[in-house]
């Protein structure tokens, strides 16, 4: 389950980073809005990937403790 979350999270943070960079290069209100939306997507994607990796590591540590 956690590995299924990593791919969408990676796509979100990469798309957010791209949208943020593109938005910073546009000199209008639309550019500012694009940059803000890109930043939001970036942080949501990064949070999803971080949480999924944390849960995966926690499960691996718990399984390793059972084997010992």
ABEGO torsion letter per residue (X at the ends): XAAAAAAAAAAAAAAAAAAAAAAAABBBAAAAAAAAAAAAAAAAAAAAAAAAAAAAAAAAAAAAAAAX
